[in-house]
Amino acid sequence: MLDDIDRRILRRWQANPDMTAADLSATIGLPAATVARRIERLREAGVLRGVHSVIDWTALGYAVEVSLRVQLDKTAPRAFDTFMDAARKVPEVTEMQTFLGRVDLRLTVIARDMAHWQSLYRDAILTLPHIAEIEALMHVATVKTDQTLPI
């Protein structure tokens, strides 16, 4: 379980993930070695799974983002595994999520422009195995993207 010091470390680090253990220690009021040990313990416990860079895909020339809701033909043996293995090989697929319910998977796909999207959809997406139904939802705007947890 997390104690108050762990929560303070996580709250401050969420607010500013570029902070070093020394910076965190100064804001929390603990020695840097103690903060570094606690961070390592949080990593070992699986609470901290990594530190990520956030890349603005549009700045790299990817102007189109599409969410795909996919239903699979679940009568085929290993349909999920086969589909996910093939989808992972499409470089423009940036995210895959599985669901219980009518939709089996959701994929996020990026493309440079509509012509690129159409090519990806026709040549890479629709050729993925075991698709029973697919719905493309074109992203218009991102209203909120916040990974900060209420710790």
Buried (B, 14 or more C-beta within 10 A) or exposed (E): EBEEBBEBBBBBBBEEEEBEBEBBBEBBEBEBEBBBEBBEEBEEEEEBEEEEEEEEBEEEEBBBBBBBBBBBEEEEEEBBEBBBEBBEEBEBBBEBEEEEEEBBBBBBBBBBEEEBBEBBBEEBBEEBBBBEEBEBEEEEEEEEEEEEEEE
